[in-house]
Amino acid sequence: MTFASIWRRLVAFLLDYLIISVYLIFLVIVGVGLGLGPLKTIFQVMFANPNVSEASAFLLLVLPVLLYFVLCEQSPWQATWGKRKLGLRVTDASGARLRFPRSLVRSLLKLAPWELTHACLWRIPGWPTAPSTPSPIITVGLVLVWVLVGAYLISMFVGKKHQTLYDWIARTYVVQVPHP
């Protein structure tokens, strides 16, 4: 196996983030429409308190992105659109396709900092329109987000296989596909 370079992995993620960004823009447009239109009450209920807001954000935002990564990386392609464009695949130690549970674990760990960010932000008083100073526990949570992101990035640099911490835990690898 030829392990993917750090740069190829990062560019592949940026390409995938283009797709995610289009989806985010769509959600913002729909959200603004719900907030202004006759369905304003539904929008208000969806974001009535921190717990409901977080659950709504998870169902509308995180879950679809999670499923994008899980389903693409366990599919016969073994890759998201960005990875396919860069000639990368996600495999297990033998180079085989991931089964759904392993792909799910990998993606849950990958997106953990993103979800932790949401959990913390929704608990800042006044968020998102008039946020006030967060409590110390929220500040610790937001610092933990950056610690996790840093650990993910640093872990790609320390080994010859360029595994992230979530790859190491899930026992997965991102490999370069040989050109025919």
Buried (B, 14 or more C-beta within 10 A) or exposed (E): BEBBBBEBBBBBBEBBEEBBEEBEEEBEEEBEEBBEEEEEEEBEEBBEEBEEBBEBBBEBBBEEBBEBBBBBBBEEBBBBBBBBEBBBBBBBEEEEBBEEEBBBBBBBBBBBBBBBBBBBBBBBEEBEEEEEEBEEEBEEBBEBBEEBBEEBEEBBEEEEBBBBBBBBEBEBBBBBBEEE
